[in-house]
């Protein structure tokens, strides 16, 4: 996997706020809103080749450790922790109060993980084997040097390594 720099925390926070507002707004639709909001939260990072609406606005993207853009399965794995509280919104009034409290607790834990982890990977990223990257920086070629495991090196790569 290419070695990507940590995305600015503020950028991730704004993207998360956008996605959270979309999900919670949908959650208030009577009867089916919570289910649709939870489905959005689960699959949001697979919508635009590794970008949710918030990530697309903020020009960041989710990729796997293999450098593949997140799909719907990967998105569900990394976001299940955020979808569960939204399902609680099915319960009228009480669910609408409890869900944001549970979400806030999860957000604080995940935020602390992003702050303290060198690559900015939260618990969901660890579960799914993903990282959030600067989409514009990658397009401009602003990434750190590529790291290739030894078994994936071509004979030319091995010769270059031996010459160094």
Secondary structure, 3 states (H helix, E strand, C coil): CECCCCCCHHHHHHHHHHHHHHHHHHHCCCCCHHHHHHHHHHHHHHCCCCCCHHHHHHCEEEEECCCCECCHHHHHHHHHHHHHHHHHCCCCCHHHHHHHHHHHHHHHHHHHHHHHCCCCCCHHHHHHCEEEEEHHHHHCCCCCCECCCHHHCCHHHHHHHHHC
